[in-house]
Amino acid sequence: MTASWVATLGAVARRYAGRPDEADDLFQSACLAILDLRIHPSPALRPWLRQVRGIS
């Protein structure tokens, strides 16, 4: 993951989360899922982040 992509993921997490602590949890869940699934991070994953929110 690049620093730019991590910043983008953080911004998207804040947009979809209701509260700052939820954004942190969502960000961490997304990062762990990306690492676990060996997904190549890309902007195309933004819609996927909404699904991670449902899981976390």
mmCIF entry with sequence, helices, sheets and N, C-alpha, C, O atoms, coordinates in Angstrom:
data_MODEL
# 
_entry.id   MODEL 
# 
_entity.id                         1 
_entity.type                       polymer 
_entity.pdbx_number_of_molecules   1 
# 
_entity_poly.entity_id                      1 
_entity_poly.type                           'polypeptide(L)' 
_entity_poly.nstd_linkage                   no 
_entity_poly.nstd_monomer                   no 
_entity_poly.pdbx_seq_one_letter_code       MTASWVATLGAVARRYAGRPDEADDLFQSACLAILDLRIHPSPALRPWLRQVRGIS 
_entity_poly.pdbx_seq_one_letter_code_can   MTASWVATLGAVARRYAGRPDEADDLFQSACLAILDLRIHPSPALRPWLRQVRGIS 
_entity_poly.pdbx_strand_id                 A 
# 
loop_
_entity_poly_seq.entity_id 
_entity_poly_seq.num 
_entity_poly_seq.mon_id 
_entity_poly_seq.hetero 
1 1  MET n 
1 2  THR n 
1 3  ALA n 
1 4  SER n 
1 5  TRP n 
1 6  VAL n 
1 7  ALA n 
1 8  THR n 
1 9  LEU n 
1 10 GLY n 
1 11 ALA n 
1 12 VAL n 
1 13 ALA n 
1 14 ARG n 
1 15 ARG n 
1 16 TYR n 
1 17 ALA n 
1 18 GLY n 
1 19 ARG n 
1 20 PRO n 
1 21 ASP n 
1 22 GLU n 
1 23 ALA n 
1 24 ASP n 
1 25 ASP n 
1 26 LEU n 
1 27 PHE n 
1 28 GLN n 
1 29 SER n 
1 30 ALA n 
1 31 CYS n 
1 32 LEU n 
1 33 ALA n 
1 34 ILE n 
1 35 LEU n 
1 36 ASP n 
1 37 LEU n 
1 38 ARG n 
1 39 ILE n 
1 40 HIS n 
1 41 PRO n 
1 42 SER n 
1 43 PRO n 
1 44 ALA n 
1 45 LEU n 
1 46 ARG n 
1 47 PRO n 
1 48 TRP n 
1 49 LEU n 
1 50 ARG n 
1 51 GLN n 
1 52 VAL n 
1 53 ARG n 
1 54 GLY n 
1 55 ILE n 
1 56 SER n 
# 
_struct_asym.id          A 
_struct_asym.entity_id   1 
# 
loop_
_struct_conf.conf_type_id 
_struct_conf.id 
_struct_conf.pdbx_PDB_helix_id 
_struct_conf.beg_label_comp_id 
_struct_conf.beg_label_asym_id 
_struct_conf.beg_label_seq_id 
_struct_conf.pdbx_beg_PDB_ins_code 
_struct_conf.end_label_comp_id 
_struct_conf.end_label_asym_id 
_struct_conf.end_label_seq_id 
_struct_conf.pdbx_end_PDB_ins_code 
_struct_conf.beg_auth_comp_id 
_struct_conf.beg_auth_asym_id 
_struct_conf.beg_auth_seq_id 
_struct_conf.end_auth_comp_id 
_struct_conf.end_auth_asym_id 
_struct_conf.end_auth_seq_id 
_struct_conf.pdbx_PDB_helix_class 
_struct_conf.details 
_struct_conf.pdbx_PDB_helix_length 
HELX_P HELX_P1 AA1 ALA A 3  ? TYR A 16 ? ALA A 3  TYR A 16 1 ? 14 
HELX_P HELX_P2 AA2 PRO A 20 ? LEU A 37 ? PRO A 20 LEU A 37 1 ? 18 
HELX_P HELX_P3 AA3 PRO A 43 ? LEU A 45 ? PRO A 43 LEU A 45 5 ? 3  
HELX_P HELX_P4 AA4 ARG A 46 ? ILE A 55 ? ARG A 46 ILE A 55 1 ? 10 
# 
_struct_conf_type.id          HELX_P 
_struct_conf_type.criteria    ? 
_struct_conf_type.reference   ? 
# 
loop_
_atom_site.group_PDB 
_atom_site.id 
_atom_site.type_symbol 
_atom_site.label_atom_id 
_atom_site.label_alt_id 
_atom_site.label_comp_id 
_atom_site.label_asym_id 
_atom_site.label_entity_id 
_atom_site.label_seq_id 
_atom_site.pdbx_PDB_ins_code 
_atom_site.Cartn_x 
_atom_site.Cartn_y 
_atom_site.Cartn_z 
_atom_site.occupancy 
_atom_site.B_iso_or_equiv 
_atom_site.pdbx_formal_charge 
_atom_site.auth_seq_id 
_atom_site.auth_comp_id 
_atom_site.auth_asym_id 
_atom_site.auth_atom_id 
_atom_site.pdbx_PDB_model_num 
ATOM 1   N N  . MET A 1 1  ? 0.839   -1.173  0.000  1.00 0.00 ? 1  MET A N  1 
ATOM 2   C CA . MET A 1 1  ? 0.000   0.000   0.000  1.00 0.00 ? 1  MET A CA 1 
ATOM 3   C C  . MET A 1 1  ? 0.881   1.232   0.000  1.00 0.00 ? 1  MET A C  1 
ATOM 4   O O  . MET A 1 1  ? 1.897   1.284   0.694  1.00 0.00 ? 1  MET A O  1 
ATOM 5   N N  . THR A 1 2  ? 0.493   2.203   -0.768 1.00 0.00 ? 2  THR A N  1 
ATOM 6   C CA . THR A 1 2  ? 1.231   3.460   -0.780 1.00 0.00 ? 2  THR A CA 1 
ATOM 7   C C  . THR A 1 2  ? 0.638   4.421   0.243  1.00 0.00 ? 2  THR A C  1 
ATOM 8   O O  . THR A 1 2  ? -0.496  4.249   0.690  1.00 0.00 ? 2  THR A O  1 
ATOM 9   N N  . ALA A 1 3  ? 1.411   5.423   0.603  1.00 0.00 ? 3  ALA A N  1 
ATOM 10  C CA . ALA A 1 3  ? 0.933   6.419   1.559  1.00 0.00 ? 3  ALA A CA 1 
ATOM 11  C C  . ALA A 1 3  ? -0.294  7.143   1.006  1.00 0.00 ? 3  ALA A C  1 
ATOM 12  O O  . ALA A 1 3  ? -1.220  7.466   1.750  1.00 0.00 ? 3  ALA A O  1 
ATOM 13  N N  . SER A 1 4  ? -0.295  7.390   -0.275 1.00 0.00 ? 4  SER A N  1 
ATOM 14  C CA . SER A 1 4  ? -1.435  8.050   -0.916 1.00 0.00 ? 4  SER A CA 1 
ATOM 15  C C  . SER A 1 4  ? -2.687  7.199   -0.804 1.00 0.00 ? 4  SER A C  1 
ATOM 16  O O  . SER A 1 4  ? -3.770  7.709   -0.515 1.00 0.00 ? 4  SER A O  1 
ATOM 17  N N  . TRP A 1 5  ? -2.537  5.893   -1.036 1.00 0.00 ? 5  TRP A N  1 
ATOM 18  C CA . TRP A 1 5  ? -3.698  5.016   -0.965 1.00 0.00 ? 5  TRP A CA 1 
ATOM 19  C C  . TRP A 1 5  ? -4.214  4.897   0.460  1.00 0.00 ? 5  TRP A C  1 
ATOM 20  O O  . TRP A 1 5  ? -5.424  4.837   0.676  1.00 0.00 ? 5  TRP A O  1 
ATOM 21  N N  . VAL A 1 6  ? -3.325  4.862   1.420  1.00 0.00 ? 6  VAL A N  1 
ATOM 22  C CA . VAL A 1 6  ? -3.733  4.800   2.822  1.00 0.00 ? 6  VAL A CA 1 
ATOM 23  C C  . VAL A 1 6  ? -4.504  6.069   3.190  1.00 0.00 ? 6  VAL A C  1 
ATOM 24  O O  . VAL A 1 6  ? -5.516  6.001   3.888  1.00 0.00 ? 6  VAL A O  1 
ATOM 25  N N  . ALA A 1 7  ? -4.030  7.220   2.723  1.00 0.00 ? 7  ALA A N  1 
ATOM 26  C CA . ALA A 1 7  ? -4.738  8.475   2.989  1.00 0.00 ? 7  ALA A CA 1 
ATOM 27  C C  . ALA A 1 7  ? -6.122  8.466   2.352  1.00 0.00 ? 7  ALA A C  1 
ATOM 28  O O  . ALA A 1 7  ? -7.092  8.926   2.954  1.00 0.00 ? 7  ALA A O  1 
ATOM 29  N N  . THR A 1 8  ? -6.210  7.942   1.135  1.00 0.00 ? 8  THR A N  1 
ATOM 30  C CA . THR A 1 8  ? -7.501  7.856   0.453  1.00 0.00 ? 8  THR A CA 1 
ATOM 31  C C  . THR A 1 8  ? -8.435  6.918   1.203  1.00 0.00 ? 8  THR A C  1 
ATOM 32  O O  . THR A 1 8  ? -9.611  7.231   1.393  1.00 0.00 ? 8  THR A O  1 
ATOM 33  N N  . LEU A 1 9  ? -7.924  5.780   1.627  1.00 0.00 ? 9  LEU A N  1 
ATOM 34  C CA . LEU A 1 9  ? -8.744  4.823   2.378  1.00 0.00 ? 9  LEU A CA 1 
ATOM 35  C C  . LEU A 1 9  ? -9.253  5.458   3.671  1.00 0.00 ? 9  LEU A C  1 
ATOM 36  O O  . LEU A 1 9  ? -10.405 5.255   4.054  1.00 0.00 ? 9  LEU A O  1 
ATOM 37  N N  . GLY A 1 10 ? -8.402  6.218   4.336  1.00 0.00 ? 10 GLY A N  1 
ATOM 38  C CA . GLY A 1 10 ? -8.825  6.905   5.552  1.00 0.00 ? 10 GLY A CA 1 
ATOM 39  C C  . GLY A 1 10 ? -9.938  7.910   5.286  1.00 0.00 ? 10 GLY A C  1 
ATOM 40  O O  . GLY A 1 10 ? -10.890 8.011   6.059  1.00 0.00 ? 10 GLY A O  1 
ATOM 41  N N  . ALA A 1 11 ? -9.815  8.650   4.191  1.00 0.00 ? 11 ALA A N  1 
ATOM 42  C CA . ALA A 1 11 ? -10.848 9.626   3.835  1.00 0.00 ? 11 ALA A CA 1 
ATOM 43  C C  . ALA A 1 11 ? -12.169 8.938   3.510  1.00 0.00 ? 11 ALA A C  1 
ATOM 44  O O  . ALA A 1 11 ? -13.236 9.404   3.909  1.00 0.00 ? 11 ALA A O  1 
ATOM 45  N N  . VAL A 1 12 ? -12.091 7.837   2.791  1.00 0.00 ? 12 VAL A N  1 
ATOM 46  C CA . VAL A 1 12 ? -13.308 7.097   2.447  1.00 0.00 ? 12 VAL A CA 1 
ATOM 47  C C  . VAL A 1 12 ? -13.937 6.508   3.707  1.00 0.00 ? 12 VAL A C  1 
ATOM 48  O O  . VAL A 1 12 ? -15.160 6.526   3.853  1.00 0.00 ? 12 VAL A O  1 
ATOM 49  N N  . ALA A 1 13 ? -13.124 5.993   4.607  1.00 0.00 ? 13 ALA A N  1 
ATOM 50  C CA . ALA A 1 13 ? -13.646 5.438   5.863  1.00 0.00 ? 13 ALA A CA 1 
ATOM 51  C C  . ALA A 1 13 ? -14.364 6.518   6.659  1.00 0.00 ? 13 ALA A C  1 
ATOM 52  O O  . ALA A 1 13 ? -15.430 6.270   7.222  1.00 0.00 ? 13 ALA A O  1 
ATOM 53  N N  . ARG A 1 14 ? -13.788 7.712   6.710  1.00 0.00 ? 14 ARG A N  1 
ATOM 54  C CA . ARG A 1 14 ? -14.436 8.799   7.439  1.00 0.00 ? 14 ARG A CA 1 
ATOM 55  C C  . ARG A 1 14 ? -15.759 9.190   6.787  1.00 0.00 ? 14 ARG A C  1 
ATOM 56  O O  . ARG A 1 14 ? -16.705 9.567   7.479  1.00 0.00 ? 14 ARG A O  1 
ATOM 57  N N  . ARG A 1 15 ? -15.829 9.104   5.474  1.00 0.00 ? 15 ARG A N  1 
ATOM 58  C CA . ARG A 1 15 ? -17.055 9.457   4.766  1.00 0.00 ? 15 ARG A CA 1 
ATOM 59  C C  . ARG A 1 15 ? -18.173 8.457   5.073  1.00 0.00 ? 15 ARG A C  1 
ATOM 60  O O  . ARG A 1 15 ? -19.322 8.859   5.256  1.00 0.00 ? 15 ARG A O  1 
ATOM 61  N N  . TYR A 1 16 ? -17.854 7.172   5.133  1.00 0.00 ? 16 TYR A N  1 
ATOM 62  C CA . TYR A 1 16 ? -18.872 6.146   5.325  1.00 0.00 ? 16 TYR A CA 1 
ATOM 63  C C  . TYR A 1 16 ? -19.208 5.885   6.780  1.00 0.00 ? 16 TYR A C  1 
ATOM 64  O O  . TYR A 1 16 ? -20.264 5.328   7.079  1.00 0.00 ? 16 TYR A O  1 
ATOM 65  N N  . ALA A 1 17 ? -18.338 6.274   7.678  1.00 0.00 ? 17 ALA A N  1 
ATOM 66  C CA . ALA A 1 17 ? -18.561 6.010   9.102  1.00 0.00 ? 17 ALA A CA 1 
ATOM 67  C C  . ALA A 1 17 ? -19.426 7.106   9.706  1.00 0.00 ? 17 ALA A C  1 
ATOM 68  O O  . ALA A 1 17 ? -19.464 8.236   9.218  1.00 0.00 ? 17 ALA A O  1 
ATOM 69  N N  . GLY A 1 18 ? -20.102 6.751   10.754 1.00 0.00 ? 18 GLY A N  1 
ATOM 70  C CA . GLY A 1 18 ? -20.937 7.726   11.439 1.00 0.00 ? 18 GLY A CA 1 
ATOM 71  C C  . GLY A 1 18 ? -20.169 8.579   12.430 1.00 0.00 ? 18 GLY A C  1 
ATOM 72  O O  . GLY A 1 18 ? -20.511 9.740   12.655 1.00 0.00 ? 18 GLY A O  1 
ATOM 73  N N  . ARG A 1 19 ? -19.129 8.004   13.025 1.00 0.00 ? 19 ARG A N  1 
ATOM 74  C CA . ARG A 1 19 ? -18.353 8.697   14.055 1.00 0.00 ? 19 ARG A CA 1 
ATOM 75  C C  . ARG A 1 19 ? -16.863 8.457   13.805 1.00 0.00 ? 19 ARG A C  1 
ATOM 76  O O  . ARG A 1 19 ? -16.497 7.506   13.113 1.00 0.00 ? 19 ARG A O  1 
ATOM 77  N N  . PRO A 1 20 ? -15.995 9.322   14.369 1.00 0.00 ? 20 PRO A N  1 
ATOM 78  C CA . PRO A 1 20 ? -14.556 9.137   14.170 1.00 0.00 ? 20 PRO A CA 1 
ATOM 79  C C  . PRO A 1 20 ? -14.039 7.775   14.631 1.00 0.00 ? 20 PRO A C  1 
ATOM 80  O O  . PRO A 1 20 ? -13.183 7.186   13.971 1.00 0.00 ? 20 PRO A O  1 
ATOM 81  N N  . ASP A 1 21 ? -14.552 7.267   15.762 1.00 0.00 ? 21 ASP A N  1 
ATOM 82  C CA . ASP A 1 21 ? -14.069 5.966   16.223 1.00 0.00 ? 21 ASP A CA 1 
ATOM 83  C C  . ASP A 1 21 ? -14.524 4.851   15.278 1.00 0.00 ? 21 ASP A C  1 
ATOM 84  O O  . ASP A 1 21 ? -13.811 3.863   15.101 1.00 0.00 ? 21 ASP A O  1 
ATOM 85  N N  . GLU A 1 22 ? -15.701 5.000   14.672 1.00 0.00 ? 22 GLU A N  1 
ATOM 86  C CA . GLU A 1 22 ? -16.145 4.026   13.672 1.00 0.00 ? 22 GLU A CA 1 
ATOM 87  C C  . GLU A 1 22 ? -15.263 4.092   12.431 1.00 0.00 ? 22 GLU A C  1 
ATOM 88  O O  . GLU A 1 22 ? -14.979 3.067   11.812 1.00 0.00 ? 22 GLU A O  1 
ATOM 89  N N  . ALA A 1 23 ? -14.831 5.296   12.067 1.00 0.00 ? 23 ALA A N  1 
ATOM 90  C CA . ALA A 1 23 ? -13.946 5.446   10.913 1.00 0.00 ? 23 ALA A CA 1 
ATOM 91  C C  . ALA A 1 23 ? -12.632 4.717   11.147 1.00 0.00 ? 23 ALA A C  1 
ATOM 92  O O  . ALA A 1 23 ? -12.111 4.061   10.245 1.00 0.00 ? 23 ALA A O  1 
ATOM 93  N N  . ASP A 1 24 ? -12.096 4.833   12.357 1.00 0.00 ? 24 ASP A N  1 
ATOM 94  C CA . ASP A 1 24 ? -10.854 4.124   12.690 1.00 0.00 ? 24 ASP A CA 1 
ATOM 95  C C  . ASP A 1 24 ? -11.048 2.611   12.597 1.00 0.00 ? 24 ASP A C  1 
ATOM 96  O O  . ASP A 1 24 ? -10.212 1.897   12.043 1.00 0.00 ? 24 ASP A O  1 
ATOM 97  N N  . ASP A 1 25 ? -12.170 2.137   13.150 1.00 0.00 ? 25 ASP A N  1 
ATOM 98  C CA . ASP A 1 25 ? -12.450 0.696   13.094 1.00 0.00 ? 25 ASP A CA 1 
ATOM 99  C C  . ASP A 1 25 ? -12.623 0.227   11.653 1.00 0.00 ? 25 ASP A C  1 
ATOM 100 O O  . ASP A 1 25 ? -12.113 -0.827  11.275 1.00 0.00 ? 25 ASP A O  1 
ATOM 101 N N  . LEU A 1 26 ? -13.338 1.003   10.855 1.00 0.00 ? 26 LEU A N  1 
ATOM 102 C CA . LEU A 1 26 ? -13.556 0.659   9.463  1.00 0.00 ? 26 LEU A CA 1 
ATOM 103 C C  . LEU A 1 26 ? -12.243 0.632   8.695  1.00 0.00 ? 26 LEU A C  1 
ATOM 104 O O  . LEU A 1 26 ? -11.997 -0.280  7.906  1.00 0.00 ? 26 LEU A O  1 
ATOM 105 N N  . PHE A 1 27 ? -11.406 1.630   8.928  1.00 0.00 ? 27 PHE A N  1 
ATOM 106 C CA . PHE A 1 27 ? -10.099 1.696   8.276  1.00 0.00 ? 27 PHE A CA 1 
ATOM 107 C C  . PHE A 1 27 ? -9.264  0.461   8.629  1.00 0.00 ? 27 PHE A C  1 
ATOM 108 O O  . PHE A 1 27 ? -8.671  -0.169  7.752  1.00 0.00 ? 27 PHE A O  1 
ATOM 109 N N  . GLN A 1 28 ? -9.224  0.126   9.910  1.00 0.00 ? 28 GLN A N  1 
ATOM 110 C CA . GLN A 1 28 ? -8.434  -1.031  10.337 1.00 0.00 ? 28 GLN A CA 1 
ATOM 111 C C  . GLN A 1 28 ? -8.992  -2.336  9.777  1.00 0.00 ? 28 GLN A C  1 
ATOM 112 O O  . GLN A 1 28 ? -8.233  -3.209  9.357  1.00 0.00 ? 28 GLN A O  1 
ATOM 113 N N  . SER A 1 29 ? -10.310 -2.469  9.772  1.00 0.00 ? 29 SER A N  1 
ATOM 114 C CA . SER A 1 29 ? -10.927 -3.675  9.207  1.00 0.00 ? 29 SER A CA 1 
ATOM 115 C C  . SER A 1 29 ? -10.603 -3.813  7.726  1.00 0.00 ? 29 SER A C  1 
ATOM 116 O O  . SER A 1 29 ? -10.292 -4.901  7.243  1.00 0.00 ? 29 SER A O  1 
ATOM 117 N N  . ALA A 1 30 ? -10.680 -2.707  7.022  1.00 0.00 ? 30 ALA A N  1 
ATOM 118 C CA . ALA A 1 30 ? -10.384 -2.729  5.580  1.00 0.00 ? 30 ALA A CA 1 
ATOM 119 C C  . ALA A 1 30 ? -8.919  -3.105  5.347  1.00 0.00 ? 30 ALA A C  1 
ATOM 120 O O  . ALA A 1 30 ? -8.622  -3.926  4.479  1.00 0.00 ? 30 ALA A O  1 
ATOM 121 N N  . CYS A 1 31 ? -8.019  -2.520  6.105  1.00 0.00 ? 31 CYS A N  1 
ATOM 122 C CA . CYS A 1 31 ? -6.590  -2.836  5.934  1.00 0.00 ? 31 CYS A CA 1 
ATOM 123 C C  . CYS A 1 31 ? -6.314  -4.309  6.222  1.00 0.00 ? 31 CYS A C  1 
ATOM 124 O O  . CYS A 1 31 ? -5.583  -4.963  5.478  1.00 0.00 ? 31 CYS A O  1 
ATOM 125 N N  . LEU A 1 32 ? -6.892  -4.824  7.290  1.00 0.00 ? 32 LEU A N  1 
ATOM 126 C CA . LEU A 1 32 ? -6.687  -6.238  7.614  1.00 0.00 ? 32 LEU A CA 1 
ATOM 127 C C  . LEU A 1 32 ? -7.264  -7.143  6.536  1.00 0.00 ? 32 LEU A C  1 
ATOM 128 O O  . LEU A 1 32 ? -6.643  -8.143  6.172  1.00 0.00 ? 32 LEU A O  1 
ATOM 129 N N  . ALA A 1 33 ? -8.438  -6.809  6.022  1.00 0.00 ? 33 ALA A N  1 
ATOM 130 C CA . ALA A 1 33 ? -9.044  -7.619  4.959  1.00 0.00 ? 33 ALA A CA 1 
ATOM 131 C C  . ALA A 1 33 ? -8.204  -7.576  3.699  1.00 0.00 ? 33 ALA A C  1 
ATOM 132 O O  . ALA A 1 33 ? -8.033  -8.597  3.032  1.00 0.00 ? 33 ALA A O  1 
ATOM 133 N N  . ILE A 1 34 ? -7.680  -6.415  3.365  1.00 0.00 ? 34 ILE A N  1 
ATOM 134 C CA . ILE A 1 34 ? -6.837  -6.283  2.174  1.00 0.00 ? 34 ILE A CA 1 
ATOM 135 C C  . ILE A 1 34 ? -5.592  -7.143  2.314  1.00 0.00 ? 34 ILE A C  1 
ATOM 136 O O  . ILE A 1 34 ? -5.200  -7.830  1.371  1.00 0.00 ? 34 ILE A O  1 
ATOM 137 N N  . LEU A 1 35 ? -4.970  -7.110  3.483  1.00 0.00 ? 35 LEU A N  1 
ATOM 138 C CA . LEU A 1 35 ? -3.777  -7.925  3.711  1.00 0.00 ? 35 LEU A CA 1 
ATOM 139 C C  . LEU A 1 35 ? -4.111  -9.412  3.726  1.00 0.00 ? 35 LEU A C  1 
ATOM 140 O O  . LEU A 1 35 ? -3.400  -10.225 3.136  1.00 0.00 ? 35 LEU A O  1 
ATOM 141 N N  . ASP A 1 36 ? -5.196  -9.754  4.404  1.00 0.00 ? 36 ASP A N  1 
ATOM 142 C CA . ASP A 1 36 ? -5.591  -11.154 4.526  1.00 0.00 ? 36 ASP A CA 1 
ATOM 143 C C  . ASP A 1 36 ? -5.960  -11.753 3.172  1.00 0.00 ? 36 ASP A C  1 
ATOM 144 O O  . ASP A 1 36 ? -5.592  -12.886 2.862  1.00 0.00 ? 36 ASP A O  1 
ATOM 145 N N  . LEU A 1 37 ? -6.681  -10.988 2.378  1.00 0.00 ? 37 LEU A N  1 
ATOM 146 C CA . LEU A 1 37 ? -7.131  -11.484 1.076  1.00 0.00 ? 37 LEU A CA 1 
ATOM 147 C C  . LEU A 1 37 ? -6.112  -11.256 -0.032 1.00 0.00 ? 37 LEU A C  1 
ATOM 148 O O  . LEU A 1 37 ? -6.294  -11.698 -1.166 1.00 0.00 ? 37 LEU A O  1 
ATOM 149 N N  . ARG A 1 38 ? -5.039  -10.561 0.319  1.00 0.00 ? 38 ARG A N  1 
ATOM 150 C CA . ARG A 1 38 ? -3.993  -10.227 -0.659 1.00 0.00 ? 38 ARG A CA 1 
ATOM 151 C C  . ARG A 1 38 ? -4.583  -9.486  -1.867 1.00 0.00 ? 38 ARG A C  1 
ATOM 152 O O  . ARG A 1 38 ? -4.256  -9.765  -3.021 1.00 0.00 ? 38 ARG A O  1 
ATOM 153 N N  . ILE A 1 39 ? -5.453  -8.543  -1.554 1.00 0.00 ? 39 ILE A N  1 
ATOM 154 C CA . ILE A 1 39 ? -6.074  -7.713  -2.581 1.00 0.00 ? 39 ILE A CA 1 
ATOM 155 C C  . ILE A 1 39 ? -5.129  -6.570  -2.906 1.00 0.00 ? 39 ILE A C  1 
ATOM 156 O O  . ILE A 1 39 ? -4.531  -5.971  -2.012 1.00 0.00 ? 39 ILE A O  1 
ATOM 157 N N  . HIS A 1 40 ? -5.000  -6.275  -4.187 1.00 0.00 ? 40 HIS A N  1 
ATOM 158 C CA . HIS A 1 40 ? -4.202  -5.122  -4.581 1.00 0.00 ? 40 HIS A CA 1 
ATOM 159 C C  . HIS A 1 40 ? -5.039  -3.870  -4.350 1.00 0.00 ? 40 HIS A C  1 
ATOM 160 O O  . HIS A 1 40 ? -6.086  -3.713  -4.979 1.00 0.00 ? 40 HIS A O  1 
ATOM 161 N N  . PRO A 1 41 ? -4.604  -2.969  -3.460 1.00 0.00 ? 41 PRO A N  1 
ATOM 162 C CA . PRO A 1 41 ? -5.396  -1.781  -3.186 1.00 0.00 ? 41 PRO A CA 1 
ATOM 163 C C  . PRO A 1 41 ? -5.499  -0.883  -4.416 1.00 0.00 ? 41 PRO A C  1 
ATOM 164 O O  . PRO A 1 41 ? -4.495  -0.605  -5.072 1.00 0.00 ? 41 PRO A O  1 
ATOM 165 N N  . SER A 1 42 ? -6.679  -0.442  -4.718 1.00 0.00 ? 42 SER A N  1 
ATOM 166 C CA . SER A 1 42 ? -6.901  0.471   -5.834 1.00 0.00 ? 42 SER A CA 1 
ATOM 167 C C  . SER A 1 42 ? -8.154  1.281   -5.555 1.00 0.00 ? 42 SER A C  1 
ATOM 168 O O  . SER A 1 42 ? -8.965  0.896   -4.713 1.00 0.00 ? 42 SER A O  1 
ATOM 169 N N  . PRO A 1 43 ? -8.324  2.403   -6.253 1.00 0.00 ? 43 PRO A N  1 
ATOM 170 C CA . PRO A 1 43 ? -9.537  3.199   -6.064 1.00 0.00 ? 43 PRO A CA 1 
ATOM 171 C C  . PRO A 1 43 ? -10.814 2.420   -6.359 1.00 0.00 ? 43 PRO A C  1 
ATOM 172 O O  . PRO A 1 43 ? -11.881 2.781   -5.861 1.00 0.00 ? 43 PRO A O  1 
ATOM 173 N N  . ALA A 1 44 ? -10.726 1.374   -7.149 1.00 0.00 ? 44 ALA A N  1 
ATOM 174 C CA . ALA A 1 44 ? -11.904 0.569   -7.472 1.00 0.00 ? 44 ALA A CA 1 
ATOM 175 C C  . ALA A 1 44 ? -12.464 -0.142  -6.240 1.00 0.00 ? 44 ALA A C  1 
ATOM 176 O O  . ALA A 1 44 ? -13.594 -0.629  -6.273 1.00 0.00 ? 44 ALA A O  1 
ATOM 177 N N  . LEU A 1 45 ? -11.695 -0.208  -5.160 1.00 0.00 ? 45 LEU A N  1 
ATOM 178 C CA . LEU A 1 45 ? -12.160 -0.872  -3.947 1.00 0.00 ? 45 LEU A CA 1 
ATOM 179 C C  . LEU A 1 45 ? -13.049 0.005   -3.073 1.00 0.00 ? 45 LEU A C  1 
ATOM 180 O O  . LEU A 1 45 ? -13.576 -0.465  -2.065 1.00 0.00 ? 45 LEU A O  1 
ATOM 181 N N  . ARG A 1 46 ? -13.223 1.250   -3.436 1.00 0.00 ? 46 ARG A N  1 
ATOM 182 C CA . ARG A 1 46 ? -14.028 2.143   -2.600 1.00 0.00 ? 46 ARG A CA 1 
ATOM 183 C C  . ARG A 1 46 ? -15.426 1.595   -2.346 1.00 0.00 ? 46 ARG A C  1 
ATOM 184 O O  . ARG A 1 46 ? -15.869 1.610   -1.197 1.00 0.00 ? 46 ARG A O  1 
ATOM 185 N N  . PRO A 1 47 ? -16.149 1.106   -3.365 1.00 0.00 ? 47 PRO A N  1 
ATOM 186 C CA . PRO A 1 47 ? -17.473 0.542   -3.078 1.00 0.00 ? 47 PRO A CA 1 
ATOM 187 C C  . PRO A 1 47 ? -17.397 -0.666  -2.126 1.00 0.00 ? 47 PRO A C  1 
ATOM 188 O O  . PRO A 1 47 ? -18.309 -0.895  -1.332 1.00 0.00 ? 47 PRO A O  1 
ATOM 189 N N  . TRP A 1 48 ? -16.319 -1.419  -2.213 1.00 0.00 ? 48 TRP A N  1 
ATOM 190 C CA . TRP A 1 48 ? -16.120 -2.580  -1.355 1.00 0.00 ? 48 TRP A CA 1 
ATOM 191 C C  . TRP A 1 48 ? -16.055 -2.169  0.109  1.00 0.00 ? 48 TRP A C  1 
ATOM 192 O O  . TRP A 1 48 ? -16.456 -2.923  0.997  1.00 0.00 ? 48 TRP A O  1 
ATOM 193 N N  . LEU A 1 49 ? -15.544 -0.965  0.351  1.00 0.00 ? 49 LEU A N  1 
ATOM 194 C CA . LEU A 1 49 ? -15.409 -0.495  1.719  1.00 0.00 ? 49 LEU A CA 1 
ATOM 195 C C  . LEU A 1 49 ? -16.769 -0.417  2.405  1.00 0.00 ? 49 LEU A C  1 
ATOM 196 O O  . LEU A 1 49 ? -16.866 -0.631  3.613  1.00 0.00 ? 49 LEU A O  1 
ATOM 197 N N  . ARG A 1 50 ? -17.804 -0.115  1.652  1.00 0.00 ? 50 ARG A N  1 
ATOM 198 C CA . ARG A 1 50 ? -19.145 -0.087  2.245  1.00 0.00 ? 50 ARG A CA 1 
ATOM 199 C C  . ARG A 1 50 ? -19.519 -1.459  2.789  1.00 0.00 ? 50 ARG A C  1 
ATOM 200 O O  . ARG A 1 50 ? -20.197 -1.561  3.811  1.00 0.00 ? 50 ARG A O  1 
ATOM 201 N N  . GLN A 1 51 ? -19.084 -2.505  2.114  1.00 0.00 ? 51 GLN A N  1 
ATOM 202 C CA . GLN A 1 51 ? -19.369 -3.870  2.572  1.00 0.00 ? 51 GLN A CA 1 
ATOM 203 C C  . GLN A 1 51 ? -18.575 -4.186  3.828  1.00 0.00 ? 51 GLN A C  1 
ATOM 204 O O  . GLN A 1 51 ? -19.084 -4.861  4.723  1.00 0.00 ? 51 GLN A O  1 
ATOM 205 N N  . VAL A 1 52 ? -17.342 -3.712  3.912  1.00 0.00 ? 52 VAL A N  1 
ATOM 206 C CA . VAL A 1 52 ? -16.525 -3.945  5.101  1.00 0.00 ? 52 VAL A CA 1 
ATOM 207 C C  . VAL A 1 52 ? -17.217 -3.314  6.308  1.00 0.00 ? 52 VAL A C  1 
ATOM 208 O O  . VAL A 1 52 ? -17.188 -3.865  7.408  1.00 0.00 ? 52 VAL A O  1 
ATOM 209 N N  . ARG A 1 53 ? -17.832 -2.167  6.093  1.00 0.00 ? 53 ARG A N  1 
ATOM 210 C CA . ARG A 1 53 ? -18.534 -1.509  7.201  1.00 0.00 ? 53 ARG A CA 1 
ATOM 211 C C  . ARG A 1 53 ? -19.624 -2.414  7.761  1.00 0.00 ? 53 ARG A C  1 
ATOM 212 O O  . ARG A 1 53 ? -19.844 -2.448  8.972  1.00 0.00 ? 53 ARG A O  1 
ATOM 213 N N  . GLY A 1 54 ? -20.296 -3.138  6.896  1.00 0.00 ? 54 GLY A N  1 
ATOM 214 C CA . GLY A 1 54 ? -21.342 -4.050  7.349  1.00 0.00 ? 54 GLY A CA 1 
ATOM 215 C C  . GLY A 1 54 ? -20.802 -5.215  8.144  1.00 0.00 ? 54 GLY A C  1 
ATOM 216 O O  . GLY A 1 54 ? -21.500 -5.778  8.987  1.00 0.00 ? 54 GLY A O  1 
ATOM 217 N N  . ILE A 1 55 ? -19.552 -5.582  7.876  1.00 0.00 ? 55 ILE A N  1 
ATOM 218 C CA . ILE A 1 55 ? -18.932 -6.716  8.551  1.00 0.00 ? 55 ILE A CA 1 
ATOM 219 C C  . ILE A 1 55 ? -18.377 -6.301  9.900  1.00 0.00 ? 55 ILE A C  1 
ATOM 220 O O  . ILE A 1 55 ? -18.458 -7.054  10.870 1.00 0.00 ? 55 ILE A O  1 
ATOM 221 N N  . SER A 1 56 ? -17.808 -5.094  9.961  1.00 0.00 ? 56 SER A N  1 
ATOM 222 C CA . SER A 1 56 ? -17.096 -4.673  11.167 1.00 0.00 ? 56 SER A CA 1 
ATOM 223 C C  . SER A 1 56 ? -17.997 -4.314  12.305 1.00 0.00 ? 56 SER A C  1 
ATOM 224 O O  . SER A 1 56 ? -17.519 -3.943  13.377 1.00 0.00 ? 56 SER A O  1 
# 
